[in-house]
């Protein structure tokens, strides 16, 4: 945390005091939709939870949806999985489809009655994932659709806290000739701090860009369990793994597995896992411009630009002496544990080595551009 402190002091004295604090928050405030009327009824805690991750309920929106990009379609879609998938100001769900946008066009859409968003989420039947006419196509948002829309909170950024302390001077030192006993002074403290969100929701999230995967929060503590993402066909799953290569995406065909390897624009996809449910998705905007940076045994994502992106950078324990990691031999990849898509026990980690063929286990991710066939 960085603290910038400005103190305005009218007077100082020995005193009885009263204090009160005001707090206002500024951040990357989402745009659009500010003039929309409120929807009928408030957010329901189950069907329309008031908060999902970094987002708050915005409304059941009907009309047209310019600017909303379909980033994912998954049979186990939920509000949480979509929130984990969108780096944008807004996220919305219709059935099994997740959409991201940086604005809501109030001229072409409106907040409607929540009854219009009556589709239960297939990944969490307690939640409602919009509403749509029958026969909705994967890439379309047909007329008559309703979208459950959430807006990213503006509380992630800078918070300005103003504290006011009112003092009544009761006495003065012996050297003070004109003691203002009984007078009142006011001390105002303006403090600007960074705001951090609580990590409980984010600890369930793992994201893969290109060849690497990492949780949103670094794994810490004695109960820390690093996670590895494994894709077999069109199904991806998360499993406990304590090997040094836990952060490398593994692709399999049955028990024949290898590390993923993408090239150039083919890397512009991602795998998002939330609470064990994974989806292969499109990156939103320049979201994929990241490097996997490992400091000691801690690995995580850092933003980057241009040709320096989509690679692994290894640093020492102090975060110094950083260098691009050497290429990994795809032969001899540790085999994933258990059946992909099913939970595995910690006792099954560190499985035996299995040799992977040069073109095995890659049909699904190659079609999506996640790996290149050698």
C-alpha positions as CSV (number, residue, x, y, z in Angstrom):
1,X,0.0,0.0,0.0
2,X,1.2,3.5,-0.7
3,X,0.0,6.3,1.5
4,X,0.0,10.0,0.6
5,X,-0.8,12.1,3.7
6,X,-1.8,15.7,3.8
7,X,-2.5,17.3,7.2
8,X,-4.2,20.7,7.6
9,X,-3.9,21.8,11.2
10,X,-5.7,24.9,12.4
11,X,-4.3,24.8,16.0
12,X,-2.8,22.4,18.4
13,X,-3.5,22.0,22.2
14,X,-4.3,19.7,25.0
15,X,-8.0,18.9,24.5
16,X,-11.0,16.8,24.8
17,X,-11.8,15.7,21.2
18,X,-14.5,14.5,18.9
19,X,-13.6,12.7,15.6
20,X,-15.5,11.6,12.6
21,X,-14.5,10.1,9.3
22,X,-15.8,10.4,5.7
23,X,-14.7,8.1,2.9
24,X,-15.0,8.5,-0.8
25,X,-13.7,6.1,-3.5
26,X,-12.4,6.8,-7.0
27,X,-11.3,4.2,-9.5
28,X,-11.6,3.1,-13.1
29,X,-15.4,3.8,-13.0
30,X,-17.3,1.9,-15.7
31,X,-19.1,4.1,-18.2
32,X,-22.5,3.9,-19.8
33,X,-26.0,3.3,-18.5
34,X,-25.8,5.9,-15.8
35,X,-29.1,7.5,-16.9
36,X,-31.0,4.3,-17.0
37,X,-34.1,4.0,-14.7
38,X,-33.8,1.5,-11.9
39,X,-35.3,-2.0,-12.7
40,X,-38.4,-3.2,-10.9
41,X,-37.3,-4.7,-7.6
42,X,-33.9,-5.0,-6.0
43,X,-31.3,-7.7,-6.5
44,X,-32.3,-11.0,-5.1
45,X,-29.6,-12.7,-3.1
46,X,-29.8,-16.0,-4.9
47,X,-31.2,-15.5,-8.4
48,X,-29.5,-12.1,-8.8
49,X,-26.8,-11.8,-6.1
50,X,-26.0,-8.2,-5.3
51,X,-22.3,-8.9,-5.8
52,X,-20.4,-11.4,-7.9
53,X,-16.6,-11.1,-7.6
54,X,-15.6,-7.5,-8.5
55,X,-19.1,-6.8,-10.0
56,X,-22.4,-5.5,-8.6
57,X,-25.9,-6.2,-10.0
58,X,-26.8,-3.6,-12.7
59,X,-30.1,-5.0,-14.0
60,X,-32.0,-7.3,-16.3
61,X,-31.4,-5.5,-19.6
62,X,-33.5,-5.8,-22.8
63,X,-33.2,-4.3,-26.2
64,X,-30.0,-4.2,-28.3
65,X,-26.5,-4.9,-26.9
66,X,-23.9,-3.1,-29.1
67,X,-20.4,-3.5,-27.7
68,X,-21.0,-6.7,-25.9
69,X,-18.6,-9.4,-27.1
70,X,-19.3,-13.1,-26.7
71,X,-16.2,-14.5,-25.0
72,X,-17.4,-17.9,-23.8
73,X,-20.0,-20.5,-24.2
74,X,-20.1,-23.3,-21.6
75,X,-22.7,-25.8,-20.6
76,X,-21.9,-25.0,-16.9
77,X,-22.1,-21.2,-17.3
78,X,-22.8,-19.2,-14.1
79,X,-22.6,-15.6,-13.1
80,X,-19.4,-16.4,-11.2
81,X,-17.7,-18.0,-14.3
82,X,-18.7,-15.1,-16.4
83,X,-17.4,-12.6,-13.8
84,X,-14.1,-14.5,-13.7
85,X,-14.0,-14.3,-17.5
86,X,-14.5,-10.6,-18.1
87,X,-11.8,-7.9,-17.5
88,X,-14.2,-5.3,-18.7
89,X,-16.5,-2.7,-17.0
90,X,-19.6,-4.8,-17.6
91,X,-20.3,-8.5,-17.9
92,X,-23.6,-10.1,-18.9
93,X,-25.0,-13.6,-19.3
94,X,-27.7,-15.1,-21.6
95,X,-28.1,-18.9,-21.0
96,X,-24.7,-20.6,-21.5
97,X,-23.1,-17.5,-23.1
98,X,-20.9,-14.9,-21.4
99,X,-20.5,-11.4,-22.8
100,X,-18.1,-8.6,-21.9
101,X,-18.4,-4.9,-22.6
102,X,-17.0,-1.5,-21.5
103,X,-20.3,0.3,-21.8
104,X,-24.1,-0.1,-21.8
105,X,-25.9,1.9,-24.5
106,X,-28.8,3.5,-22.7
107,X,-30.2,4.6,-26.0
108,X,-30.6,1.1,-27.3
109,X,-31.3,-0.9,-24.2
110,X,-33.1,-0.5,-20.9
111,X,-33.4,-2.0,-17.5
112,X,-36.4,-4.2,-17.5
113,X,-38.4,-6.2,-15.0
114,X,-36.3,-9.0,-13.5
115,X,-38.9,-11.6,-14.6
116,X,-37.6,-11.2,-18.1
117,X,-34.3,-12.8,-17.0
118,X,-35.9,-16.1,-16.1
119,X,-33.3,-18.6,-17.4
120,X,-31.6,-20.6,-14.6
121,X,-27.8,-20.8,-15.0
122,X,-26.8,-24.3,-16.0
123,X,-23.7,-24.0,-13.8
124,X,-25.6,-22.8,-10.7
125,X,-29.4,-23.3,-10.8
126,X,-29.9,-20.9,-8.0
127,X,-28.8,-18.0,-10.3
128,X,-30.6,-16.5,-13.3
129,X,-28.7,-16.1,-16.5
130,X,-30.8,-13.8,-18.6
131,X,-33.6,-14.9,-20.9
132,X,-33.8,-15.5,-24.7
133,X,-36.2,-16.8,-27.4
134,X,-35.8,-20.4,-28.4
135,X,-33.3,-21.2,-31.0
136,X,-30.7,-18.6,-30.1
137,X,-27.5,-19.1,-32.0
138,X,-24.0,-19.1,-30.5
139,X,-23.0,-15.8,-32.0
140,X,-26.3,-14.0,-32.1
141,X,-28.2,-11.9,-29.5
142,X,-31.7,-12.0,-31.2
143,X,-34.5,-9.4,-30.5
144,X,-36.4,-10.2,-27.4
145,X,-33.3,-11.4,-25.4
146,X,-32.8,-10.3,-21.9
147,X,-29.3,-10.2,-20.3
148,X,-28.4,-10.4,-16.6
149,X,-25.8,-7.6,-16.5
150,X,-23.3,-6.7,-13.8
151,X,-21.2,-3.6,-13.5
152,X,-17.6,-3.6,-12.2
153,X,-17.3,-1.9,-8.9
154,X,-15.5,1.5,-8.9
155,X,-14.0,0.7,-5.4
156,X,-11.0,-0.9,-6.9
157,X,-8.5,1.9,-7.4
158,X,-7.9,4.9,-5.1
159,X,-9.8,5.6,-1.9
160,X,-9.8,9.1,-0.3
161,X,-10.4,9.1,3.4
162,X,-11.0,12.4,5.2
163,X,-10.9,12.4,9.0
164,X,-12.0,15.5,11.0
165,X,-10.9,15.9,14.7
166,X,-12.5,18.7,16.8
167,X,-10.4,19.7,19.9
168,X,-11.4,21.9,22.8
169,X,-8.3,23.5,24.4
170,X,-8.5,23.1,28.2
171,X,-5.1,24.3,29.4
172,X,-1.8,25.7,28.1
173,X,1.9,25.3,29.1
174,X,3.4,27.7,31.6
175,X,5.3,29.6,28.9
176,X,2.1,30.5,27.0
177,X,1.1,34.1,27.8
178,X,-2.2,34.3,26.0
179,X,-3.8,30.9,26.6
180,X,-6.8,30.4,24.3
181,X,-8.5,28.1,26.9
182,X,-12.0,27.1,26.0
183,X,-11.5,27.7,22.2
184,X,-12.1,25.0,19.6
185,X,-9.7,23.9,16.9
186,X,-10.2,21.6,14.0
187,X,-7.7,19.1,12.6
188,X,-8.5,17.7,9.1
189,X,-6.5,14.7,7.8
190,X,-6.9,13.7,4.1
191,X,-5.4,10.3,3.3
192,X,-5.2,8.7,-0.1
193,X,-4.7,5.0,-0.2
194,X,-4.9,2.1,-2.6
195,X,-7.9,-0.2,-2.2
196,X,-7.4,-4.0,-2.2
197,X,-10.3,-6.3,-2.7
198,X,-10.9,-9.3,-0.5
199,X,-9.4,-12.5,-2.0
200,X,-11.9,-15.1,-1.0
201,X,-13.8,-15.1,-4.3
202,X,-10.6,-14.6,-6.4
203,X,-8.8,-17.6,-4.8
204,X,-11.2,-19.9,-6.7
205,X,-10.0,-18.5,-10.1
206,X,-7.3,-19.8,-12.3
207,X,-6.6,-18.4,-15.8
208,X,-4.4,-19.7,-18.6
209,X,-3.0,-17.5,-21.4
210,X,-1.1,-19.3,-24.1
211,X,1.0,-22.0,-22.6
212,X,0.8,-21.0,-18.9
213,X,-1.7,-20.9,-16.0
214,X,-1.8,-19.2,-12.7
215,X,-4.3,-18.3,-9.9
216,X,-5.3,-14.7,-9.5
217,X,-3.8,-14.7,-6.0
218,X,-0.4,-16.3,-5.3
219,X,-0.5,-19.5,-3.3
220,X,0.8,-18.8,0.2
221,X,0.8,-20.5,3.6
222,X,1.3,-24.0,5.0
223,X,-2.0,-25.2,3.4
224,X,-1.0,-23.9,0.0
225,X,-1.8,-26.2,-2.9
226,X,-0.7,-25.2,-6.4
227,X,-3.1,-26.0,-9.2
228,X,-2.5,-27.4,-12.7
229,X,-4.9,-27.1,-15.6
230,X,-5.3,-30.1,-17.9
231,X,-7.3,-30.2,-21.1
232,X,-8.5,-33.4,-22.7
233,X,-10.5,-33.0,-25.9
234,X,-12.9,-30.1,-25.3
235,X,-12.9,-30.6,-21.5
236,X,-10.5,-28.8,-19.1
237,X,-10.1,-29.3,-15.4
238,X,-8.0,-28.2,-12.4
239,X,-6.1,-30.5,-10.2
240,X,-3.7,-30.3,-7.3
241,X,-0.1,-30.5,-8.4
242,X,3.1,-29.9,-6.5
243,X,5.7,-30.3,-9.3
244,X,7.9,-27.4,-10.5
245,X,5.9,-27.3,-13.8
246,X,2.5,-26.8,-12.1
247,X,2.0,-23.5,-14.0
248,X,2.3,-25.1,-17.5
249,X,-0.9,-25.9,-19.4
250,X,-1.1,-29.7,-20.2
251,X,-3.1,-31.1,-23.2
252,X,-3.9,-34.7,-23.4
253,X,-5.6,-37.4,-25.5
254,X,-6.4,-40.1,-23.0
255,X,-3.2,-40.8,-21.1
256,X,-0.9,-39.3,-23.8
257,X,0.0,-35.8,-22.6
258,X,2.3,-33.0,-23.5
259,X,2.8,-29.3,-22.5
260,X,1.0,-26.8,-24.7
261,X,3.0,-24.7,-27.1
262,X,1.4,-21.7,-28.9
263,X,2.8,-19.3,-31.6
264,X,2.0,-15.7,-32.4
265,X,-1.6,-14.8,-32.9
266,X,-2.6,-18.4,-32.2
267,X,-2.1,-17.6,-28.5
268,X,-5.0,-15.2,-28.3
269,X,-7.2,-17.5,-26.4
270,X,-7.5,-18.4,-22.7
271,X,-8.8,-21.0,-20.4
272,X,-10.7,-19.7,-17.3
273,X,-11.5,-21.9,-14.4
274,X,-13.7,-20.9,-11.5
275,X,-14.3,-23.2,-8.5
276,X,-13.4,-26.2,-10.6
277,X,-15.4,-25.3,-13.7
278,X,-13.3,-24.4,-16.8
279,X,-14.1,-22.9,-20.2
280,X,-12.0,-22.2,-23.3
281,X,-12.6,-18.6,-24.2
282,X,-11.6,-15.7,-26.4
283,X,-9.4,-12.9,-24.9
284,X,-11.2,-9.6,-24.5
285,X,-9.3,-6.7,-26.1
286,X,-5.6,-6.8,-25.2
287,X,-6.2,-9.1,-22.2
288,X,-3.8,-11.7,-23.5
289,X,-0.8,-9.4,-23.5
290,X,0.7,-10.9,-20.4
291,X,3.9,-12.7,-19.3
292,X,4.1,-15.5,-16.7
293,X,6.7,-14.2,-14.2
294,X,8.1,-16.6,-11.6
295,X,9.9,-15.2,-8.6
296,X,11.4,-18.2,-6.8
297,X,8.6,-20.7,-6.6
298,X,5.8,-18.1,-6.9
299,X,4.4,-17.5,-10.4
300,X,1.8,-15.0,-11.6
301,X,0.7,-12.8,-14.5
302,X,2.1,-9.4,-15.3
303,X,1.1,-7.1,-18.1
304,X,3.4,-6.6,-21.1
305,X,3.4,-5.2,-24.6
306,X,4.2,-6.4,-28.1
307,X,6.8,-9.0,-28.9
308,X,7.9,-9.4,-25.3
309,X,4.6,-11.0,-24.3
310,X,3.3,-14.5,-23.9
311,X,6.5,-16.0,-22.5
312,X,7.8,-17.2,-19.1
313,X,10.2,-15.0,-17.2
314,X,12.2,-16.4,-14.3
315,X,13.6,-14.2,-11.5
316,X,15.5,-15.0,-8.3
317,X,13.9,-14.9,-4.9
318,X,14.4,-11.1,-4.6
319,X,12.7,-10.5,-8.0
320,X,16.1,-9.6,-9.6
321,X,18.2,-11.2,-12.4
322,X,15.2,-12.0,-14.5
323,X,15.6,-13.9,-17.7
324,X,13.3,-15.6,-20.3
325,X,12.8,-19.3,-19.4
326,X,14.4,-21.9,-21.7
327,X,12.2,-24.0,-23.9
328,X,10.6,-27.1,-22.5
329,X,11.0,-30.5,-24.0
330,X,7.6,-31.8,-24.8
331,X,8.8,-35.4,-24.4
332,X,8.4,-36.8,-20.9
333,X,5.5,-34.6,-19.6
334,X,4.1,-35.8,-16.2
335,X,0.8,-37.5,-16.7
336,X,-2.2,-35.8,-15.2
337,X,-3.9,-37.5,-12.3
338,X,-7.2,-39.3,-12.4
339,X,-10.0,-38.6,-14.9
340,X,-9.9,-35.1,-16.4
341,X,-12.9,-33.1,-15.2
342,X,-13.2,-35.1,-12.0
343,X,-11.7,-34.0,-8.6
344,X,-8.5,-35.8,-7.7
345,X,-7.1,-36.3,-4.2
346,X,-3.8,-34.6,-3.1
347,X,-2.3,-38.1,-2.7
348,X,-2.4,-38.6,-6.4
349,X,-0.1,-35.7,-7.3
350,X,3.3,-36.2,-8.8
351,X,2.2,-39.1,-11.1
352,X,4.7,-41.2,-13.2
353,X,6.2,-39.8,-16.4
354,X,4.5,-40.7,-19.7
355,X,6.0,-40.0,-23.2
356,X,3.9,-37.9,-25.5
357,X,4.0,-38.1,-29.3
358,X,4.8,-35.0,-31.3
359,X,1.2,-34.7,-32.5
360,X,-0.8,-36.3,-29.7
361,X,-3.4,-34.8,-27.5
362,X,-3.7,-31.6,-29.5
363,X,-6.7,-31.8,-31.7
364,X,-9.0,-29.6,-29.7
365,X,-6.6,-26.9,-28.7
366,X,-5.0,-26.8,-32.1
367,X,-8.4,-26.1,-33.6
368,X,-8.8,-23.2,-31.1
369,X,-5.3,-21.9,-31.9
370,X,-4.0,-22.6,-28.4
371,X,-1.1,-24.8,-29.6
372,X,0.8,-25.3,-32.8
373,X,1.3,-28.7,-34.4
374,X,5.0,-29.5,-35.0
